[in-house]
Amino acid sequence: MFDGVARRYDVTNTVLSFGQDRLWRRETRRALAPRPGERVLDLAAGTAVSTEELGSSGAWCLACDFSLGMLRAGRHRAVPRVAGDALRLPFADGAFDAVTISFGLRNTADPDRALAELARVTRPGGRLVVCEFSRPTWAPWRTVYLEYLMRALPAVARRVASSPDAYVYLAESIRAWPAQAELAGRVAAAGWRQVAWRDLSGGIVALHRAVRA
């Protein structure tokens, strides 16, 4: 499915998010706080636009994704890229100082196992940031958002996306995803401590932060 949307993925995300995707990438970098000399894994990196943002910190940042089509679509970006399965990451234990996954955790076959794999490849004391769609906390805003998600988003996607049907799945997967507190509990259960989150865009997106135990 992601191979099918790769060609216009970046522009589609910008249109559908009304440009908020740039803010979300910037805030993810700030939350992870990568430093020069650190090794950072950007899992489910897609076209590596998020990896490029992380790399602006001076850290060595690696883009990893299951979709070869997405990785190829980002080959113009000057970042290292590798194909990999989030449930069996091709890295040694403790290989990274910090890890992040943006809008990809809910697309894995087993999010809890993916969180545990991220913990495995992170050194003790290393950092995690999960940037993922979440649940607006203010009821009127949540109603407006869900209306857009289930009705307007697929209609807009038909005009701009290279594979519009994929965005029907996108809307359904977002609606079914757990709220902030439940996801925080799952992060903790996977071997992370000091789990906290911060809402962006009124809770449309949440940044979950944690430290490797």
Sequence and secondary structure as in RCSB ss.txt:
>XXXX:A:sequence
MFDGVARRYDVTNTVLSFGQDRLWRRETRRALAPRPGERVLDLAAGTAVSTEELGSSGAWCLACDFSLGMLRAGR
HRAVPRVAGDALRLPFADGAFDAVTISFGLRNTADPDRALAELARVTRPGGRLVVCEFSRPTWAPWRTVYLEYLM
RALPAVARRVASSPDAYVYLAESIRAWPAQAELAGRVAAAGWRQVAWRDLSGGIVALHRAVRA
>XXXX:A:secstr
 HHHHGGGHHHHHHHHTTTHHHHHHHHHHHHH   TT EEEEET TTTHHHHHHHTTSSEEEEEES HHHHHHTT
TS S EEE BTTB SS TT EEEEEEES GGGSS HHHHHHHHHHTEEEEEEEEEEEE   SSHHHHHHHHHIII
IIHHHHHHHH SSTHHHHHHHHHHHHS  HHHHHHHHHHTTEEEEEEEEEGGGTEEEEEEEE 
